Amino acid sequence: MNISLKIPSFNELLNISFVIYAFMLPLSVTYTLHTGPYIILALWILSNDFRKKSKILYEDKSMIFLAGFVVVSAVSILWTSDENIHHGVKVLKQYFVFLILYITITTSLQKKYIQKIIYSFLSAMFISEITSYGIYFGYWLTKKGTPSDPTPFLHHSHYALMLSVTILLLIYQLLKKSPKTNTDKIIYIFEIVFLMTATTNLFVNGGRMGQLIFLISTSIFLIYYYRKALSRFFISVVLLVLVVFVAYIFSPVFHTRVEQGINDLSKITQGDYNSSFGIRYALKKIIIINKEKVPILGYGIGDDLEWHSFVSSEDNEFKPIENIGHLHDQYLQIYMQTGAIGLFFYISFILTISRSYTDDPLNKSLLYSIVSSFILAAGIDLMFYSALGPFFGFMIPFVKMICQTDSKQTLKRS
């Protein structure tokens, strides 16, 4: 008996590498930042067909602004101070990883792999969630997690953002399906249970960024999807409010974080910025006050901490931020690094990504809610940092491709 083995093409291997990368996103920053992107890039180069890829990129308006942003950032290393060039190169590496992921997914993702990628990411998040609950109940510990803040493998803010996106993907999956076979029904029931446990897990972790973004992005999803069905929208909003109320009553972590947030806001109104919210507010305020001092092309990719020169030693108002190591705001960081020009390219990229690629209301709801998650997150923390850079870089083009596969103008990739 002759057994013939079909050797997968480089393009097939590339799409398989997307599936693996999605699985590793919540599990390993080392892989998603230092290894995976270069495996993907090598397979993309080996898969050839550059005429088709060039055509896709040429017709992608978002690519123009992303390329402009990366080029301006790279050139700005020329006026970065010598002592900060190393830091600038590290930041550029994050941008380069984002560019790799955007180009390769946009040009080479096959439609048949979309569902595999969703299941791959959700499987990894399920593993993370089981690990998180084990930490919470004291069965085991990880380097990152404690029973009072049971984040498994990542910083709690980053894990909470991934949980928020996980919930959006699960809602998308449930609304998309009409289970017919027994296997489909089992998967459907599992996804309902997973949605409930993921939402619970979000509120037993300490990441306020993910909790806030969950509330806003889920509201955006429901408002757009149910905008013509007011009764369903009303029920969904009531359920969302109920989730928050129950979490506030029964989750000590969430209850404490809400009380801390209220206290932080109260201190800000009194001019006291010595808190998590206060520091972020003060950083925004001092750069806005001194915006005329920032060169139109910024201080350079490595000199985003130049804002320290705005803080006077005699100025007690901004005393809490004089030793802060980073800006906690992606827009501010880009503005300090590359000025108004770099910020223009970055915001233009996000806005063009947000435009509609499909007439399908479910796909639009997913696109708007996930893009809004990253828009909001960028105003709270650095998106091109640690786990968030690869996550941002993968999810943005991936969700865009979900929408484009339903568009009549999409080039055939499968």
Secondary structure, DSSP 8 states (H G I E B T S, - for coil): ---------HHHHHHHHHHHHHHHTTT-HHIIIIIHHHHHHHHHHHT--HHHHHHHHHT-HHHHHHHHHHHHHHHGGGGS-GGGHHHHHHHHHHHHHHHHHHHHHHHH--GGGHHHHHHHHHHHHHHHHHHHHHHHTTS---SS-BTTB---SS-HHHHHHHHHHHHHHHHHHHHH----SHHHHHHHHHHHHHHHHHHHHHHHS--HHHHHHHHHHHHHHHHHHTTT-HHHHHHHHHHHHHHHHHHHHH-HHHHHHHHHHHHHHHHHHTT---SHHHHHHHHHHHHHHTGGGS-TT-S-TT-GGGGGGG--TT-GGGGGGTT-SS-S-HHHHHHHHHHHHHHHHHHHHHHHHTS---S-HHHHHHHHHHHHHHHHHHTTS-SSSTTHHHHHHHHHHHHHHHHHTT-TT-----
